Amino acid sequence: MKINLGIRGSTDAINHILLKVNDDFILQTKDNLFWAGDEGRNKTGKNLVELLNTLAKDHEISVRKNVAEEIEFQLNLNGEIIKYTSE
C-alpha cells in the first residue's frame, strides 16, 4: 500500500497534515497547526513520526522534498520526514 504525505493550508500557514492512502481515503490531523502553538505542534510531530515509522515497516511512504521540509519546519522535526522523500 502506498501512503502519500501532504499539507493543507496556504503559502503563509499550514493548517493540517494529510495522509493519503491508495487514493481511497485521506486522514487529516485534527488540530489546526496554525493555531496549535509550539506544544501542539511538538505533540503532533512526535505522533506523526511514530505513525510513519510504524506504517513504513509494511507500506511505502512517499512525500515530496519541499512538503517534507515544510512539515519538519512547522513541527520542529529534524530529518524524520525528509527520509521518506521521493523525487
CYANA upper distance limits for C-alpha pairs under 8 A (distance plus 0.5 A):
  1 MET  CA     21 VAL  CA      7.80
  1 MET  CA     22 ASN  CA      6.81
  1 MET  CA     58 ASP  CA      8.49
  1 MET  CA     59 HIS  CA      5.71
  1 MET  CA     60 GLU  CA      6.80
  2 LYS  CA     21 VAL  CA      6.68
  2 LYS  CA     22 ASN  CA      6.05
  2 LYS  CA     59 HIS  CA      6.53
  2 LYS  CA     60 GLU  CA      5.32
  2 LYS  CA     61 ILE  CA      6.60
  2 LYS  CA     62 SER  CA      7.82
  3 ILE  CA     19 LEU  CA      6.98
  3 ILE  CA     20 LYS  CA      6.09
  3 ILE  CA     21 VAL  CA      5.18
  3 ILE  CA     22 ASN  CA      6.87
  3 ILE  CA     59 HIS  CA      7.67
  3 ILE  CA     60 GLU  CA      6.58
  3 ILE  CA     61 ILE  CA      5.39
  3 ILE  CA     62 SER  CA      6.61
  4 ASN  CA     19 LEU  CA      6.20
  4 ASN  CA     20 LYS  CA      5.54
  4 ASN  CA     21 VAL  CA      7.09
  4 ASN  CA     61 ILE  CA      6.46
  4 ASN  CA     62 SER  CA      5.28
  4 ASN  CA     63 VAL  CA      6.23
  5 LEU  CA     17 ILE  CA      7.83
  5 LEU  CA     18 LEU  CA      6.24
  5 LEU  CA     19 LEU  CA      5.32
  5 LEU  CA     20 LYS  CA      6.88
  5 LEU  CA     61 ILE  CA      8.04
  5 LEU  CA     62 SER  CA      6.82
  5 LEU  CA     63 VAL  CA      5.58
  5 LEU  CA     64 ARG  CA      8.49
  5 LEU  CA     67 VAL  CA      8.43
  6 GLY  CA     17 ILE  CA      6.38
  6 GLY  CA     18 LEU  CA      5.38
  6 GLY  CA     19 LEU  CA      6.91
  6 GLY  CA     20 LYS  CA      8.16
  6 GLY  CA     63 VAL  CA      7.48
  6 GLY  CA     67 VAL  CA      7.04
  7 ILE  CA     14 ILE  CA      7.11
  7 ILE  CA     15 ASN  CA      8.04
  7 ILE  CA     16 HIS  CA      6.35
  7 ILE  CA     17 ILE  CA      5.04
  7 ILE  CA     18 LEU  CA      6.04
  7 ILE  CA     67 VAL  CA      7.61
  7 ILE  CA     71 ILE  CA      8.28
  8 ARG  CA     14 ILE  CA      6.48
  8 ARG  CA     15 ASN  CA      6.17
  8 ARG  CA     16 HIS  CA      5.61
  8 ARG  CA     17 ILE  CA      6.73
  8 ARG  CA     18 LEU  CA      7.57
  9 GLY  CA     13 ALA  CA      6.38
  9 GLY  CA     14 ILE  CA      5.02
  9 GLY  CA     15 ASN  CA      5.35
  9 GLY  CA     16 HIS  CA      7.28
 10 SER  CA     14 ILE  CA      6.71
 10 SER  CA     15 ASN  CA      8.36
 13 ALA  CA     34 PHE  CA      6.54
 14 ILE  CA     33 LEU  CA      6.83
 14 ILE  CA     34 PHE  CA      6.62
 14 ILE  CA     74 GLN  CA      8.21
 15 ASN  CA     31 ASP  CA      8.43
 15 ASN  CA     32 ASN  CA      5.31
 15 ASN  CA     33 LEU  CA      5.35
 15 ASN  CA     34 PHE  CA      5.83
 16 HIS  CA     28 GLN  CA      6.84
 16 HIS  CA     29 THR  CA      6.00
 16 HIS  CA     30 LYS  CA      7.97
 16 HIS  CA     31 ASP  CA      7.62
 16 HIS  CA     32 ASN  CA      6.27
 16 HIS  CA     33 LEU  CA      6.52
 17 ILE  CA     28 GLN  CA      6.24
 17 ILE  CA     29 THR  CA      6.04
 17 ILE  CA     71 ILE  CA      8.31
 18 LEU  CA     26 ILE  CA      6.99
 18 LEU  CA     27 LEU  CA      6.12
 18 LEU  CA     28 GLN  CA      5.07
 18 LEU  CA     29 THR  CA      7.20
 19 LEU  CA     26 ILE  CA      6.06
 19 LEU  CA     27 LEU  CA      5.52
 19 LEU  CA     28 GLN  CA      6.94
 20 LYS  CA     24 ASP  CA      8.08
 20 LYS  CA     25 PHE  CA      6.53
 20 LYS  CA     26 ILE  CA      4.90
 20 LYS  CA     27 LEU  CA      6.91
 21 VAL  CA     25 PHE  CA      6.14
 21 VAL  CA     26 ILE  CA      6.69
 31 ASP  CA     35 TRP  CA      8.47
 31 ASP  CA     36 ALA  CA      7.07
 32 ASN  CA     36 ALA  CA      6.56
 33 LEU  CA     37 GLY  CA      7.80
 33 LEU  CA     40 GLY  CA      8.03
 33 LEU  CA     41 ARG  CA      6.94
 36 ALA  CA     40 GLY  CA      5.41
 36 ALA  CA     41 ARG  CA      6.66
 37 GLY  CA     41 ARG  CA      6.71
 38 ASP  CA     42 ASN  CA      6.48
 39 GLU  CA     43 LYS  CA      6.72
 40 GLY  CA     44 THR  CA      6.60
 41 ARG  CA     45 GLY  CA      6.47
 41 ARG  CA     74 GLN  CA      7.62
 41 ARG  CA     75 LEU  CA      5.47
 41 ARG  CA     76 ASN  CA      7.87
 42 ASN  CA     46 LYS  CA      6.66
 42 ASN  CA     75 LEU  CA      6.16
 42 ASN  CA     76 ASN  CA      6.89
 43 LYS  CA     47 ASN  CA      6.69
 44 THR  CA     48 LEU  CA      6.45
 44 THR  CA     75 LEU  CA      7.58
 45 GLY  CA     49 VAL  CA      6.66
 45 GLY  CA     72 GLU  CA      8.46
 45 GLY  CA     75 LEU  CA      5.55
 45 GLY  CA     76 ASN  CA      7.66
 45 GLY  CA     77 LEU  CA      7.23
 46 LYS  CA     50 GLU  CA      6.84
 47 ASN  CA     51 LEU  CA      6.65
 48 LEU  CA     52 LEU  CA      6.59
 49 VAL  CA     53 ASN  CA      6.52
 49 VAL  CA     80 GLU  CA      7.16
 49 VAL  CA     81 ILE  CA      7.73
 50 GLU  CA     54 THR  CA      6.74
 51 LEU  CA     55 LEU  CA      6.64
 52 LEU  CA     56 ALA  CA      6.33
 52 LEU  CA     61 ILE  CA      8.00
 53 ASN  CA     57 LYS  CA      7.35
 54 THR  CA     58 ASP  CA      8.46
 55 LEU  CA     59 HIS  CA      6.26
 55 LEU  CA     60 GLU  CA      8.48
 55 LEU  CA     61 ILE  CA      8.28
 56 ALA  CA     60 GLU  CA      6.46
 56 ALA  CA     61 ILE  CA      6.61
 61 ILE  CA     84 TYR  CA      6.46
 62 SER  CA     84 TYR  CA      6.12
 62 SER  CA     85 THR  CA      6.31
 62 SER  CA     86 SER  CA      6.52
 63 VAL  CA     67 VAL  CA      7.12
 63 VAL  CA     68 ALA  CA      6.73
 63 VAL  CA     82 ILE  CA      8.36
 63 VAL  CA     84 TYR  CA      6.52
 63 VAL  CA     85 THR  CA      5.28
 63 VAL  CA     86 SER  CA      6.64
 64 ARG  CA     68 ALA  CA      6.66
 64 ARG  CA     85 THR  CA      5.83
 64 ARG  CA     86 SER  CA      6.38
 64 ARG  CA     87 GLU  CA      7.13
 65 LYS  CA     69 GLU  CA      6.64
 65 LYS  CA     82 ILE  CA      7.02
 65 LYS  CA     85 THR  CA      5.86
 65 LYS  CA     86 SER  CA      7.54
 65 LYS  CA     87 GLU  CA      7.78
 66 ASN  CA     70 GLU  CA      6.75
 67 VAL  CA     71 ILE  CA      6.65
 68 ALA  CA     72 GLU  CA      6.60
 68 ALA  CA     81 ILE  CA      6.09
 68 ALA  CA     82 ILE  CA      5.68
 68 ALA  CA     85 THR  CA      7.49
 69 GLU  CA     73 PHE  CA      6.62
 69 GLU  CA     81 ILE  CA      8.22
 69 GLU  CA     82 ILE  CA      7.06
 70 GLU  CA     74 GLN  CA      6.61
 71 ILE  CA     75 LEU  CA      6.47
 71 ILE  CA     77 LEU  CA      8.43
 71 ILE  CA     81 ILE  CA      8.11
 72 GLU  CA     76 ASN  CA      6.17
 72 GLU  CA     77 LEU  CA      5.07
 72 GLU  CA     78 ASN  CA      6.90
 72 GLU  CA     79 GLY  CA      7.79
 72 GLU  CA     80 GLU  CA      8.09
 72 GLU  CA     81 ILE  CA      7.06
 72 GLU  CA     82 ILE  CA      8.29
 73 PHE  CA     77 LEU  CA      6.99
 77 LEU  CA     81 ILE  CA      8.24
 79 GLY  CA     83 LYS  CA      7.01
 81 ILE  CA     85 THR  CA      8.03
